[in-house]
Amino acid sequence: MTTSRKPLARRIAQAHKAKGLTMYAAAKKSGVPNNSWQSYERDGCEPTLTRAARIAEVLDVSLDWLAGRESE
């Protein structure tokens, strides 16, 4: 895992792997388009608050954790 990625990108990847989901399965489950999910996780783009909340819900993590505001 690359440490230079933004906390959000790193944590999205970490959380979907911990849930046993691929990037594509997590995107489908959350209703986020695959290309958007990929840009959040790989490119460090930031989702809207609504999408971030859906991602957090699907991955069973808090928005604060996802954003890097809570320790790992």
C-alpha positions in Angstrom: 0.0 0.0 0.0 1.4 3.4 -1.0 1.7 5.7 1.9 1.7 8.9 -0.2 -2.0 8.5 -1.0 -4.4 10.7 0.9 -5.9 9.2 4.1 -9.4 8.9 2.4 -8.0 6.9 -0.5 -5.9 4.7 1.7 -8.8 4.0 4.1 -11.4 3.3 1.4 -9.0 0.6 0.1 -8.3 -0.7 3.5 -11.9 -0.9 4.5 -13.2 -2.6 1.4 -10.5 -5.2 1.6 -11.2 -5.8 5.3 -14.9 -6.5 4.4 -13.7 -9.0 1.8 -15.0 -6.9 -1.1 -13.3 -6.0 -4.3 -13.3 -2.3 -5.3 -16.0 -3.1 -7.9 -18.2 -5.1 -5.5 -18.0 -2.3 -2.9 -18.8 0.3 -5.6 -21.8 -1.7 -6.8 -23.1 -2.3 -3.2 -22.9 1.4 -2.4 -24.4 2.6 -5.7 -21.3 4.6 -6.6 -20.2 4.3 -10.2 -17.1 2.1 -10.6 -15.1 4.9 -12.3 -15.9 7.3 -9.4 -14.9 4.7 -6.8 -11.7 4.1 -8.7 -10.9 7.8 -8.8 -11.6 8.1 -5.0 -9.4 5.1 -4.1 -6.6 5.3 -6.7 -6.4 9.0 -7.7 -7.3 10.6 -4.3 -10.3 12.5 -5.7 -12.8 13.3 -2.9 -16.4 12.2 -3.0 -19.4 14.4 -2.2 -20.6 14.2 1.4 -23.5 12.1 0.3 -21.3 9.6 -1.5 -18.8 9.5 1.3 -21.7 8.7 3.7 -22.8 5.8 1.5 -19.3 4.5 1.2 -18.8 4.6 5.0 -22.2 2.9 5.5 -21.4 0.0 3.1 -17.9 -0.4 4.6 -19.2 -0.2 8.2 -16.9 2.7 9.2 -17.5 6.2 10.4 -17.1 9.2 8.2 -14.5 10.6 10.7 -12.5 7.4 10.3 -12.8 7.4 6.6 -11.6 11.0 6.4 -8.6 10.3 8.6 -9.9 12.1 11.7 -9.9 9.0 13.9 -6.8 6.8 14.4 -6.6 3.5 12.6 
